[in-house]
Amino acid sequence: MFNQSLWGDESFSAIAVQKSLGEMMGVVARDTAPPGYYLFNWLWTRVFGFSEIGIRSMSTVMMIITAVYAGLLVKKLFDDKWGGVLAGILVFFSPFLFDFAFEGRMYAILGMFSMMATYYFVEKNWAAYSLTAALTLYAQHFGIFVIISHFLWFVMENWKEWGVVWKKKKAKGMVMKLSPFWVTGLLYTPWVYFLYKQVTKVGGGGFWLAVPKINDLLDISSRFLTGGVEEKYRLGVGVVVLILIVGKKWKKYRKELVFPLFLLFFPIILAFLLSQVMTSVFFDRYLLFSVVMAGVFLAGGNRKLIKIMVLGLVLFFVYLGGNKFLNPKKRDFRTFSEVIKEQIRKDDVLVNYNGGAHHLWESKYYGVEGPIWSPGGPLPYYVGTAQMKESDVIYALPEVKGRLGVISSNGLEDTILPEEWTMESYEEVGGLKIIWYREDDRLEWEREW
């Protein structure tokens, strides 16, 4: 998983962090994500390089830190050192989170800072909380769901005290008690203008996500509570989870157990409700913090006998993670690019077919560049548009002296060119195809005549 080829969004990030700091920040400001990941990875890759491992290793370290803080939170809430150890391993090897430990995008950094903020929130270390909460917002826009969850829990905890303060007309004390959240907002202020610009880019015409239904809410909740295991394992893991829920020390740790449950489900419900009335933001990886909290909940507050089941779940997740690590599933664009480099001739021209997906950024990263051919007109706005040059998209096929090489992951029958182009040969590498065409001069002459 460390060494597998980068996919599209990872390649976009890898190319961005290779730029100068100023150029990179210009790209980020035009994109749809905040700058936290890019700034950290810009520094990281100056030390560890721009290879697949260099790009991804930062995410691995950050997911390990996420797991460590999950363990610390269990120890803090339940005074249970071994429960904390199990929580850390459970979180890192969670089948859903494990993928993001080896991906060059901003999801591991979101998990890390949101988990750190949650730990400092419980510890009431407000200086550390404000800093890590702000960094959560800089890591990924959807970190706001975590901070809102903290805020509501804080309000519920202090409701009775504030009622007394309000009767004494000392509202200033209430405002001051909220200072950790005011400071968080103040630290995020420099990015607010760019946030507005980014939101308006995806909000006006609708984002790419469909409006979720109740079944989607139930599905994501059950997936997260069972760590994101495959469908075939979900029932079995679900039974173990149910036993863990029933077997917890609810009388002794009621508040401590409700806290991670609240942080697990509230962001999911909030994202679901917001998606009904505005641009849909209901997507699993945007809510990965909930999976971390599922690990905290499952590992904490257990009776001694029940801890054996947690250990069993940990060992099962480690087995799944090891198998996944050694059998990566991303398309092998690195090998595919070598095939193209071996086959391309002097007068050949490459283009990326804009079918179910295009591979512009992988092509750029692996050195087989070709613009996107988009005969239907301009592309919609999406992640990647911010870094495109005018020459990266063409609306008509170019004049070619040699062959036209079309990079596609569509089926051959779904890769359709104008009739004057005749397929000469093709080669496929794990679903990726390089299809070589020649222009039929007779058909072109007849068309012009």
FIVEXTI-287398 format. One record per residue (C-alpha): residue in one letter; z negated, x negated, y; chain. Coordinates in steps of 0.1 Angstrom, whole numbers. Example, Ala and Ser with C-alpha at 12.3 -4.5 7.8 and 13.67 -1.06 7.14 Angstrom:
FIVEXTI-287398
A; -78; -123; -45; A
S; -71; -137; -11; A
end
This chain:
FIVEXTI-287398
M; 0; 0; 0; A
F; -6; -30; 23; A
N; 29; -44; 17; A
Q; 51; -13; 13; A
S; 78; -7; 39; A
L; 69; 9; 72; A
W; 81; 45; 76; A
G; 95; 60; 108; A
D; 64; 65; 130; A
E; 48; 33; 118; A
S; 80; 14; 127; A
F; 80; 31; 162; A
S; 44; 18; 167; A
A; 53; -17; 153; A
I; 82; -20; 177; A
A; 61; -8; 207; A
V; 33; -33; 201; A
Q; 58; -62; 200; A
K; 67; -55; 237; A
S; 49; -70; 267; A
L; 17; -52; 276; A
G; 33; -35; 306; A
E; 64; -24; 287; A
M; 43; -10; 259; A
M; 21; 10; 283; A
G; 52; 25; 298; A
V; 63; 36; 263; A
V; 29; 51; 256; A
A; 28; 70; 289; A
R; 61; 86; 280; A
D; 50; 94; 244; A
T; 27; 121; 231; A
A; -4; 99; 222; A
P; -31; 82; 242; A
P; -31; 44; 245; A
G; -62; 34; 224; A
Y; -44; 26; 192; A
Y; -16; 7; 209; A
L; -40; -14; 230; A
F; -61; -24; 200; A
N; -31; -31; 178; A
W; -13; -50; 206; A
L; -43; -75; 205; A
W; -46; -74; 167; A
T; -10; -83; 160; A
R; -12; -112; 185; A
V; -37; -127; 160; A
F; -24; -114; 126; A
G; 13; -110; 132; A
F; 39; -82; 130; A
S; 44; -80; 93; A
E; 35; -48; 74; A
I; 1; -63; 65; A
G; -4; -75; 100; A
I; 3; -41; 114; A
R; -17; -21; 88; A
S; -48; -44; 84; A
M; -64; -31; 116; A
S; -64; 4; 102; A
T; -80; -8; 70; A
V; -108; -26; 89; A
M; -113; 6; 110; A
M; -115; 28; 80; A
I; -141; 5; 64; A
I; -161; 8; 97; A
T; -158; 46; 95; A
A; -172; 45; 60; A
V; -201; 22; 70; A
Y; -210; 46; 98; A
A; -208; 76; 75; A
G; -233; 58; 52; A
L; -256; 50; 82; A
L; -255; 87; 92; A
V; -266; 98; 58; A
K; -294; 72; 59; A
K; -304; 84; 93; A
L; -303; 121; 85; A
F; -319; 121; 50; A
D; -337; 87; 49; A
D; -317; 79; 18; A
K; -303; 44; 15; A
W; -285; 49; -18; A
G; -272; 82; -6; A
G; -257; 63; 23; A
V; -241; 38; 0; A
L; -225; 66; -20; A
A; -214; 83; 12; A
G; -196; 52; 25; A
I; -177; 47; -8; A
L; -169; 84; -10; A
V; -155; 85; 25; A
F; -133; 53; 21; A
F; -118; 63; -12; A
S; -114; 100; -3; A
P; -79; 107; -15; A
F; -70; 122; 19; A
L; -85; 94; 40; A
F; -74; 65; 18; A
D; -38; 68; 29; A
F; -47; 63; 65; A
A; -66; 31; 57; A
F; -32; 16; 50; A
E; -10; 32; 78; A
G; -1; 17; 111; A
R; -8; 47; 132; A
M; -38; 60; 152; A
Y; -56; 80; 125; A
A; -80; 53; 113; A
I; -91; 45; 148; A
L; -97; 82; 154; A
G; -119; 83; 123; A
M; -138; 52; 134; A
F; -146; 61; 170; A
S; -154; 98; 162; A
M; -178; 87; 134; A
M; -194; 61; 156; A
A; -198; 87; 184; A
T; -214; 111; 159; A
Y; -239; 85; 147; A
Y; -249; 76; 182; A
F; -251; 114; 190; A
V; -277; 118; 162; A
E; -295; 87; 172; A
K; -296; 99; 209; A
N; -283; 65; 220; A
W; -265; 81; 249; A
A; -249; 50; 265; A
A; -233; 41; 231; A
Y; -224; 77; 226; A
S; -206; 81; 260; A
L; -186; 49; 253; A
T; -175; 58; 218; A
A; -169; 94; 227; A
A; -145; 83; 254; A
L; -128; 59; 230; A
T; -124; 88; 206; A
L; -104; 106; 232; A
Y; -84; 75; 239; A
A; -77; 71; 202; A
Q; -61; 105; 196; A
H; -59; 137; 217; A
F; -74; 157; 189; A
G; -106; 138; 192; A
I; -115; 165; 217; A
F; -123; 188; 188; A
V; -151; 164; 178; A
I; -165; 160; 213; A
I; -165; 198; 218; A
S; -184; 202; 185; A
H; -210; 177; 197; A
F; -213; 195; 230; A
L; -219; 229; 213; A
W; -244; 215; 189; A
F; -262; 198; 218; A
V; -263; 232; 237; A
M; -276; 250; 206; A
E; -304; 224; 202; A
N; -315; 226; 238; A
W; -310; 264; 243; A
K; -347; 273; 243; A
E; -357; 245; 266; A
W; -330; 253; 290; A
G; -340; 289; 291; A
V; -375; 278; 304; A
V; -359; 254; 329; A
W; -336; 282; 341; A
K; -365; 306; 347; A
K; -381; 279; 368; A
K; -349; 275; 388; A
K; -345; 239; 379; A
A; -308; 240; 370; A
K; -304; 204; 381; A
G; -324; 193; 350; A
M; -299; 211; 328; A
V; -270; 194; 345; A
M; -286; 160; 342; A
K; -293; 165; 305; A
L; -256; 169; 300; A
S; -250; 135; 315; A
P; -236; 119; 283; A
F; -208; 144; 284; A
W; -202; 139; 321; A
V; -200; 101; 316; A
T; -176; 106; 287; A
G; -154; 127; 310; A
L; -156; 101; 338; A
L; -146; 73; 314; A
Y; -116; 94; 303; A
T; -105; 103; 339; A
P; -79; 74; 342; A
W; -58; 90; 315; A
V; -60; 127; 326; A
Y; -28; 126; 347; A
F; -8; 111; 317; A
L; -25; 136; 294; A
Y; -11; 164; 316; A
K; 24; 149; 315; A
Q; 22; 145; 277; A
V; 10; 180; 271; A
T; 37; 195; 293; A
K; 64; 177; 273; A
V; 54; 194; 240; A
G; 39; 226; 254; A
G; 68; 241; 272; A
G; 93; 243; 243; A
G; 67; 246; 216; A
F; 55; 218; 193; A
W; 70; 212; 159; A
L; 41; 229; 140; A
A; 43; 265; 129; A
V; 15; 290; 139; A
P; -11; 288; 110; A
K; -21; 318; 89; A
I; -55; 327; 73; A
N; -42; 312; 40; A
D; -36; 279; 58; A
L; -72; 279; 72; A
L; -86; 286; 37; A
D; -64; 260; 21; A
I; -72; 231; 45; A
S; -109; 240; 43; A
S; -109; 238; 5; A
R; -88; 206; 5; A
F; -111; 189; 30; A
L; -143; 199; 12; A
T; -128; 184; -21; A
G; -117; 152; -4; A
G; -80; 160; -4; A
V; -74; 156; -41; A
E; -42; 168; -56; A
E; -38; 204; -65; A
K; -42; 197; -102; A
Y; -77; 182; -96; A
R; -89; 206; -70; A
L; -105; 232; -93; A
G; -125; 206; -112; A
V; -136; 188; -81; A
G; -143; 222; -65; A
V; -168; 230; -93; A
V; -186; 197; -88; A
V; -187; 204; -50; A
L; -202; 239; -57; A
I; -229; 224; -79; A
L; -237; 198; -52; A
I; -240; 225; -26; A
V; -263; 247; -47; A
G; -284; 217; -59; A
K; -292; 203; -24; A
K; -327; 202; -9; A
W; -320; 230; 15; A
K; -356; 238; 23; A
K; -364; 202; 32; A
Y; -331; 193; 50; A
R; -318; 226; 63; A
K; -309; 214; 98; A
E; -297; 180; 86; A
L; -273; 197; 61; A
V; -261; 223; 85; A
F; -251; 196; 110; A
P; -223; 179; 89; A
L; -212; 213; 78; A
F; -208; 225; 114; A
L; -189; 193; 123; A
L; -167; 198; 92; A
F; -157; 234; 98; A
F; -159; 240; 136; A
P; -130; 216; 145; A
I; -108; 233; 119; A
I; -117; 268; 131; A
L; -112; 258; 168; A
A; -78; 242; 160; A
F; -68; 274; 141; A
L; -79; 297; 170; A
L; -62; 277; 197; A
S; -30; 276; 176; A
Q; -29; 314; 177; A
V; -28; 316; 215; A
M; -11; 284; 226; A
T; 10; 255; 212; A
S; 1; 251; 175; A
V; -20; 220; 168; A
F; -31; 229; 133; A
F; -23; 199; 111; A
D; -44; 181; 85; A
R; -42; 146; 98; A
Y; -52; 157; 133; A
L; -84; 170; 118; A
L; -93; 141; 95; A
F; -128; 137; 110; A
S; -137; 169; 90; A
V; -130; 150; 58; A
V; -154; 123; 68; A
M; -181; 149; 75; A
A; -174; 164; 41; A
G; -183; 131; 25; A
V; -215; 129; 46; A
F; -224; 164; 36; A
L; -217; 159; -2; A
A; -236; 126; -3; A
G; -267; 137; 16; A
G; -298; 157; 8; A
N; -294; 157; -30; A
R; -319; 159; -57; A
K; -322; 129; -80; A
L; -304; 145; -109; A
I; -276; 158; -86; A
K; -270; 122; -73; A
I; -255; 114; -107; A
M; -227; 140; -100; A
V; -221; 123; -66; A
L; -218; 90; -84; A
G; -193; 106; -108; A
L; -173; 119; -79; A
V; -173; 84; -63; A
L; -161; 68; -95; A
F; -133; 94; -98; A
F; -122; 88; -61; A
V; -122; 50; -67; A
Y; -100; 55; -97; A
L; -76; 77; -78; A
G; -76; 52; -49; A
G; -69; 22; -71; A
N; -40; 40; -88; A
K; -26; 50; -54; A
F; -30; 15; -40; A
L; -10; -1; -68; A
N; 17; 26; -68; A
P; 28; 31; -32; A
K; 52; 60; -25; A
K; 68; 52; 8; A
R; 105; 46; 8; A
D; 114; 9; 3; A
F; 134; 4; 35; A
R; 128; -34; 33; A
T; 148; -37; 1; A
F; 173; -11; 14; A
S; 179; -32; 46; A
E; 186; -63; 24; A
V; 212; -43; 5; A
I; 229; -34; 38; A
K; 228; -70; 51; A
E; 245; -81; 19; A
Q; 273; -55; 21; A
I; 281; -53; 58; A
R; 312; -71; 70; A
K; 323; -84; 104; A
D; 340; -53; 118; A
D; 317; -27; 102; A
V; 296; -4; 123; A
L; 263; 13; 113; A
V; 250; 48; 124; A
N; 220; 68; 114; A
Y; 227; 103; 100; A
N; 206; 129; 118; A
G; 199; 152; 88; A
G; 165; 162; 75; A
A; 153; 129; 90; A
H; 168; 99; 107; A
H; 157; 63; 102; A
L; 163; 47; 137; A
W; 130; 30; 139; A
E; 130; 16; 104; A
S; 165; 3; 110; A
K; 154; -14; 142; A
Y; 122; -29; 126; A
Y; 141; -43; 95; A
G; 171; -55; 115; A
V; 200; -31; 105; A
E; 203; -13; 137; A
G; 226; 18; 141; A
P; 224; 46; 167; A
I; 216; 82; 157; A
W; 248; 103; 154; A
S; 240; 137; 168; A
P; 271; 158; 170; A
G; 251; 189; 178; A
G; 240; 175; 212; A
P; 208; 160; 226; A
L; 178; 156; 203; A
P; 146; 177; 209; A
Y; 116; 159; 222; A
Y; 94; 143; 195; A
V; 75; 111; 187; A
G; 100; 83; 192; A
T; 120; 98; 221; A
A; 98; 78; 245; A
Q; 111; 44; 233; A
M; 148; 54; 229; A
K; 175; 38; 249; A
E; 206; 57; 260; A
S; 226; 37; 234; A
D; 203; 49; 206; A
V; 219; 83; 203; A
I; 257; 90; 202; A
Y; 274; 124; 201; A
A; 308; 113; 187; A
L; 315; 87; 160; A
P; 327; 53; 175; A
E; 360; 36; 170; A
V; 357; 13; 140; A
K; 381; -15; 130; A
G; 364; -20; 96; A
R; 341; 5; 78; A
L; 316; 30; 91; A
G; 282; 26; 73; A
V; 261; 58; 74; A
I; 223; 54; 68; A
S; 211; 87; 53; A
S; 183; 101; 32; A
N; 202; 134; 27; A
G; 221; 141; -5; A
L; 257; 130; -6; A
E; 269; 166; -4; A
D; 247; 171; 27; A
T; 260; 141; 45; A
I; 290; 156; 62; A
L; 315; 136; 84; A
P; 348; 148; 100; A
E; 377; 151; 76; A
E; 394; 120; 88; A
W; 366; 99; 73; A
T; 370; 91; 36; A
M; 340; 78; 15; A
E; 348; 44; 0; A
S; 315; 36; -17; A
Y; 277; 41; -15; A
E; 245; 26; -28; A
E; 211; 42; -31; A
V; 176; 27; -30; A
G; 148; 51; -37; A
G; 164; 81; -19; A
L; 178; 60; 10; A
K; 216; 57; 10; A
I; 241; 35; 27; A
I; 275; 53; 25; A
W; 306; 34; 35; A
Y; 335; 53; 50; A
R; 370; 44; 62; A
E; 390; 64; 87; A
D; 422; 80; 72; A
D; 449; 69; 97; A
R; 473; 96; 85; A
L; 449; 124; 91; A
E; 440; 109; 125; A
W; 478; 107; 134; A
E; 484; 143; 123; A
R; 454; 155; 143; A
E; 466; 137; 175; A
W; 502; 149; 170; A
end
